[in-house]
Amino acid sequence: MDMEKLKQWLDLTKQYQSENFWHQVFDQNSTSDELFGPFPQGQQTGRKFQGTTSTFPLCDVYEKDNFLFIEVEVPGLRRDQLDIKLEDNKLVIKSTFKNFQPSIRYFKKERLNKEFEKKIHLPYDIDPRNIRSSLQQGVLTIHCPFEKKQGGVSIQIDEVDESTSPGWQNDL
């Protein structure tokens, strides 16, 4: 192991030794972004794809046949428990996982009671009138039609009669 990797490993272990880190790990309101930094930037497409603001719940965003597909894992939720909106080219999904039952004696409790708001930055402009969604076997699938825009727009240069050129050009 070279010295640089060893130094990185030691720095990483120092981060986990702080008391604040472990409080955040066990705090149900903390997101993984708060613990480990923001989600890595996605692949470059028509615009900068920024991924999501939170890694919970897990999702996939992909393109196929001029549709953008978003699949989100929401096991145990019904469609009336999900709120989905399109805001400023971000898909916002909100809900609450509620599975804690106080009358039960738990021996192991890994599934969280957790409110979430997931914002997914979309790489293309989406037609909000044609967004469709479905919920099947715990996976919310949203498909959004889009049109890829062809870069910039060409601007034609008009021919100008030199004798009647605009006054602002004389100031140059």
N, C-alpha and C positions, 0 to 999 in steps of 0.2 A: 504494500500500500504506500503510495507516495505521500509526501508531507502535506501537500495541498488538500488531498482528500481527507487525511487525518484531521487537519485543522477544521475543515467544513463539518466533519462528524462531531468534533468537540463543540463547535458553535451550536450545532443542532441540539445536542444533549443539554447544553446550558439553557436553551429556550424551554425545554420540557421540565427543567428543575424548578422553574419559577412557580410559586404558589398560585399566581393569577392564571396561569395556563390551565392547571388542573381544575380550577373553579369554572373556567369557561367550557372545558370539556364536558363537565357534568351538568352545566346549566342548559336546560332544555330550550332556552331562548337564543342561545348562541348559534351562529351559522358557521359552517366550515370556512367561509371566506374570512370571518373574524379571526379564526385560529391559524389558518395556513396561508392567508393572502387571497387575492382575487383569482377567479377561474382563468386559466390561460386563454389568450385570444384565439379565436377561431380562424379558420382558413379565410384568406382574402377572397371576396367575391365582388359583386357590384359595389358594395360599400364595406366599410370595416365591420366585420362580424365580431361582436364583443362577447359572445357567449351569454351567460346568465349572471344574475346577481346573487344567486345562492345555488348550492349543489343539492339541496333538499327540496322537493323529492327529485329523484333521478329522472333525467329526460334525454331524449335524442332529438336532434334537429337535422333533417336531411332534405335533399331536393330530388324529385323524380318526376319526369314528364310535365314540366312547367307547374308543378305543385311544390310547395314547401310543406313538409310533414313535421309535426311536433308530436312526439309520443312521451307521455308522462306517467310514471308509476304512481298510482293512487289506490292501492289495495284497500278494500273495505269501505271506500267512499261511494255514495250514490250520486247521480248526476245533479240532484237538487241540493247537494252539499258543496258543489263546486261553483265558483264565480270566475268567469273568464271574460276578459276585456282586452281590446286593442287600444293602446294609448301611445301616441307618438312613435309609432313603428316598433313598439314593444308589446309583446303578448304578456298579460298579467294574469296569473292564476292564483286564486286564494281559496283556502279552506282550512279546516281543522281536523286533525286525526284525534279521535276520542275513543280510547280503548281501555282506559283505567277504570276499574270497578272497585270502589272502596270496600265492598262487602266480601271481596275475595282475598284469600291469603296467598300471596304470590311467593313462589320459590325462586323464580327467575322472571325479570320484567325487562325485556329489551325493546319492545315497541313503545314508542313515546306518545304521550299526549302532547300534541304540538300543533300550534297554529303556524301556517306558512303563507308567504306571499312570494311567488316566484316570478321574476321578470325576465323574459327571454327577448333579447335584442334580435330583431329579424334582419337578415342580410339584404332583403329586397323590399320594395314598396308592395304592399298587399292591398287587394280590393276588399274592404271590410264587408261589403254586401254579399260576397260569395264564400265566406269562411264557413266551413262545416266541421262538426265535431261529433265524436261518438265515444262511448265508454263501454269497454268490453273486457271481461276477465281482469279487472283492476288496472287496465291501461287506458288512459285518456288519449285519444288520437285526434289531432286537429289538422285539417288540411286546408291550405290557403293557396289559391291561384295567384300567380304573379306573372309579370312580363319583365324580362330582362331588358334594361335600357341599354342602348348602344352608345356608351361613352358620352361624349359631348355632342353638341349640335353645331353643324357647320354654319358659319356666318358669311354671307356673300358680301364682297366688297363692291360698293357701287362706284361707277365711273363718275367723276366729277369734272365739270367744266372749270378749267383753271381760272378763267376770268371772273367766275362767280363763286369762288371758294368761301367757305364760312369764315367769319371774322376771328373765331377762336384760333384758327390755324395760323393767322398772321402774328399772333402773340408768341408763337414758339420761337 
